[in-house]
Amino acid sequence: MLAAAGVRKQFGALAALGGVDLDVGPGDAIGIVGPNGAGKTTLLNVLAGTMAPSGGTVSFRGADVTRSSAARRARLGIARAHQVPRPFGAMTVFENCLVGATAGGGLRRRAAYARCLEVLELCGLIELADRRADSLGLLGRKRLELARALATDPVVLLLDEIGAGLTDAEAAELVAMLKALRGEQGLAVVWIEHIVHVLVQVVTRLVCMDAGRVISDGEPAAVMRDARVVDAYLGTAAA
Amino acid sequence: MNEPGTKIQRWTPVSSSFTSGFGLLIVALAFVPVVMGASIVQDLTTLLILVLMAVMWNALAGYGGLVSVGQQAYIGLGAYATVWFALQGVNPYWGMVLATVFCALVSVPLSFIVLRFRGAQFAIGTWVVAEAIGIYVSFDNQLGAGTGTSLSQLDSYASTTREHITYWLTLGMTAFFVLLVFALLRSRLGASLQAIRDDEEAAASVGVSVLGGKRILFILASAGCGAAGAMTVANILFIEPTSIFSVNYSAFMIFMVLVGGLGTFEGPIIGAIILYFIQKQFGNDGTWYLIGLGSSAIVFALLFPRGLWGMLEERTGLRFMPVGYRVKRSASPHEAGP
């Protein structure tokens, strides 16, 4: 459904992505792991449209979207939550979601309001709906980042280390929320995360990257046992 | 999923009575020439032009994040286009309306150039465009070149009639543009425009077409400043390129919006009233007046970054002209805070 084919991204002499293929099917939950500098966030940027690839194509539901802007892709149904939350600070929590629902989801008035209330409820933010977004703490901002992305009524949700900086209890809440989401909405999720034990509670497929390439792709337990993964990722972590 | 009784509130009793009060104020202002003397009518014309400029600059910077130092381009163009239309035999008052439309049209191709820039580049870019237009005009002999020109066609009116028509037209233009901004901010696009102000990239990532939103604001502000320029020539009758294309206009706009409250709907109007009284009181003190204006703008930027209205809004939660949304959960025991 959302597919990257032979995607390359060059930063000067550095090949951040050296020909990556990734296929996301409807309702898939894919985790992406890999050591720092493996190209995970770059891949997410290329999928979301915030970065144009140096080569290769990105397609969504059969159409080539390689040259489409991030805004256009958001309207098509590709939503993205940033690693460092980027709320619209001077607007309320509700208004933040409303931007997603109207601009990204193409919803109007009552339908948009209903969608926002629904995602705020789901993300545990409904009590804070009228708060200015810049008055939220880190967990609140992360929830809002997710709620705003969900308000666009996405088909695929791209998550960039949304678990980072959270306590175990907070991470557990996040996992519960994502599970509920996937159950209810049949949403496909692509999730980059360093905290692997949190990740495997949600994902059904794991992709391991190293030095701009996919080195292993498959069922989580199998990928974790893969010798190349142990070398590239767990090997370094254990050192 | 959401409890019954959850409502989205846009009007509060305070804001709806204030907004209707605002409407009544416009109507009341229309009767000023009938009951008040000439000097008050002229003063109010000046004040209304300031309000229009402040509201337009705020639309650009406060909502689009577009900090322009070149809005004098449209003030000058609006004024000179009025003179040009009058030279072609158009009634000068109709010429002012046409000049406003002309400024909007000119800004469309210009937007493709300057909106490619961001931040400081945009500020400098708009200034360069303004200077270029000013220089171009100062070489046009038909428009009086560097020595300036006057809107002599207005001499055919008796001076009281002229002042009254100018006042009414200024009131109409200012009310039109202020209400247009209000309607725009309350529309479906309003939330997206505020999102662009807060974080462009994040706005794009949830589907906002950032460039489109900015272009709407840019054209709107160009038309509004064009109207302000047309009103200015009607009010002072004589213009010359260096003063009507002066960067001081942008400085005044920045002052009004910073002091009143950047990105608030009500703030710039307050800022305009403050600048008007300062100008009236100290306007003849030359350099010291400008030093005073500059330093108070700096003090406000440092100590009260949200301006007077922003502070008031924060302390009291009051919103007189509601462009936002409140979630009202009557079924819930927890009332969400302001």
Interface residues (C-beta under 8 A of the other chain):
Chain A: A48 T50 S69 A70 A71 R72 A74 R75 A79 R80 H82 R86 P87 F88 G89 A90 M91 T92 F94 E95 N96 L98 V99 G100 T102 A103 G104 G105 R108 R109 Y113 A114 L117 E118 E121 L122 I126 E127 L128 A129 D130 R131 R148 A149 A151 T152
Chain B: M1 N2 T6 I8 R188 A191 S192 Q194 A195 R197 D198 D199 E201 A202 A203 A204 S205 V206 G207 V208 S209 V210 G263 G324 Y325 R326 V327 R329 H334 A336 G337 P338
